[in-house]
Amino acid sequence: MNKILLVEDDLSLIDGLQYSLEKNDFDPDIARTVRQALDMIEEKKYDLLILDLMLPDGTGFDICKKVRQTSDIPIIFLTVSDEEVNIVMGLDIGGDDYITKPFKLNELISRINALFRRSQLLNDVKTELQSNGIIIKLLEGRVQKDNIAIELTHAEYRLLCLFMQNPNILLERKVILEKLWDCNENFIDDNTLSVYVKRLRNKIEDDPKNPTMIVTIRRLGYRWNNLSE
């Protein structure tokens, strides 16, 4: 059940919002001030924030700015004003959506569900691969082991990614060779593959003569031992 923090000081609105959120299988907490909201965010983990713009001791913008220093949690603003300046400011400081009062509760629920779907899609896209102290930063094309950078050739990098994306699975040599083809139809032959695996071992193994990460299955292929699992 997704946990939501609703920050709103209008009691008549709170009751309806809380009922609607619970009816749609969300778990809402309520805060009525900026200070109370920030205290609750420090104490608990929330999946989404709904922030009223005007609060007794500040604004929803104040909460958003503070939260965005450490978190990318989805945020929806509630506002009685649809002035462009408020909308733009809310989105610029890190808000994900806004809804103008008065609004239909079903519309708010739809926007919440849309943000959760979007957030899940982003979480499903891996930006790093980790195993045995090795980290591959896919967006940057960098590799490090125990916080020390490892320099790999393009083919070695692709080979390591392939192994780490398929932990504890025997990858036959013919499968690896097919995966290492590039768009220009440049390919690696069987002998070259053996050389690349040896070079990769020398760069990532603690003791290349007694490898523990890339296991050779005679005449078949290789397997990446994900010892961290």
N, C-alpha and C positions, 0 to 999 in steps of 0.2 A: 504494500500500500504506500503510495507516494505521500510524503509529508510536506505540507505547505504551511508557510507562515503568512498570515493575513495581517497587515498593518493598517488599521482603520480606526478612527475615533468616533464615527457615527454609529451609535448603538442600534438605531433602527435598521441600518444597513448590515451591521455585523450579524444579527440573528439570521437574516435571509441568506447571506453569503455562507455562513457556517453550515446551515441546514442543507443548502444546495451542494456544497463541497462534500459533506458526509454522505449525502444521497448518491453521489457519483463515485463513491469508494475512495475518496481522498481523506487524509488524516490532517485536519487543520488545527493550528495553534493561532491564538489571537494576541496581538500586541496593539496598544493604543497610543504609544508615544515612540519617538525615535530612540530614546534611551532604553526603553523596555525591549524594543525590537533588537537592538544591537547586543544587549545582554543575552537574549534568548538565542541569537545566532551564534554567540560564542559557546553557549552551553550545549546546543543541539545541532544536528545535521539536518538541513532541509533540502528538499528536491526542487523547490520553486518558491519565490517570494512574490506576493501581491502587495504593492505599496501604494497607499493613498498619497496624493501629492501634498496636501496641506495637513499638517499634524500640529498638536499643541506646542511642541518644543522644537519644531523644525519642519523639514520636508522629506518626502520620499527620496528626493535627490540626494540628501545627506546620507541616507542609508545606502543607497546604490553606490555612491562614491566610495564609502568605507568598505563595502562588501567586495567591490571590484578590485581592491588592492590585493586580495588573496583568493578570490573565487570567481568562477564563470557560471555560477548557478543561474538558471533562467529567471528573469525578472519582468513582471507586468506592472505598469503604472495605472492607477485609477485616478482620474482627474475630472473636475467639473468643467474644465475649460478645454476647448478644442483649438485654442490658439496655436498657430504653427510654431511659435517660438518655444512654447513649453514642450511640444511634441519633439521638436528637433533636439532640444537640450536633453530630454530624457533618453533619447536614442543615442545621442553622442556620448553621454557619460557611461553608457553600458547597458541601458535598458533593452529588452528584447521585443517588447510590445507595449501597447497602451490601449485603454478603453475609456471612452468618455461617458461620464454620468449624465443622465440616467441611462442604464443599459439593461438588456435582457440577460437573465442569469444563464440561459442556454448559450448565449454568445460568449460569455466569459468561459464557460466550461469548454466550449469548442476551441477557444484560443489556448487554454491551458493544455488540452490534449494535443494540439498542434505543436506547441513548444516541447512537450515531452517526446513526441515522435521525432522532432528535429534533433533534440538533444541525444536521443538514443542512436540516431544515425551517425552523429558525430563521434559518439563513444565507440561505435562499432568499427570505425575506420582507424586502424592501427597506425600510429606514427613512430612506434618504437618496437623493436624485438629484443627480448632479454633472455639470457640463459647462461648459466655457469660464469657469471661475472662479466659476460660480454653484452654490450648494448649496441644495437644498430639504430641510429637516428635516421629513419627513412627519408624524412623531408629534407635533411641536410646531406644525406649520403656519407655520413661519418660513422666510424666504428671505434669503440674503445673497450678495453678490458681492464677491470679494476681501476677505472678512472684515468687510464693511460691510453692515449690515442694510438690506433693501429693503422698503419698505411697499407692499403690493399690496392692491387690493380683492379681495373674494371671487371675482369673475368673473375678474379678472386672474390670481389665484393658480391657479385651476382651468385656465385657458388655458395658463399656463406649465408646469404639471404635465403636461398633455396633450402639449405639444410635446416636453418632455424625456423623456417615456416612449416617444416615437416618433421617435428621432433619425434624420435623413437619409431620412425617409419623407415623401412628399407627402401632406398631409392635405387632402382636398377641403373646400371651405367647407361643404357640406351635412353632411359627417361631423362637422366641428367643431361646427356648430350643434346637431346631435343630441346630442353629448357634453355640451354645456353646458346642456341641459335639467336641471331639478332635480326633486325628488320632488313638488313642488307644481305642476308643469307650468308654471313660469315659464320663458320661453325668451328667447333673444337672437336678434334678427332680423339679416338680412344687413348692413345698414348699421351696426348697433350693434357687430357683430363687427369691422368695419373700424376703428371707433373704439377698441375695446379693444386690438386689435393695435398700433395707433399709440401708445396710452398705455403699453403694455407695452414697446415698443421704446424709448420715451423714458426708461424706468426702468432698463432692463438693458443697452442698447447703449452702447459707448464713444462712438460717433458716430451718433446716431439718423438723421442724414441719409444716412449711408452704412452701412446695416445689414449685419451679417455673420452674425447668428444666425438671424433669422427672414427667410427668403427668400420673396418673393411670386412665385407662379407665376400670371401674368395669367389671370384669369377662372376659374382652377381652385381655388387654395387657397394653403396655406403649407407651408413645410418648415423644420424646425429643423436648422441646420447644427451638428453636434456636432464642433467643431474640435479638441476635446481627444483624439479618437481617431485 
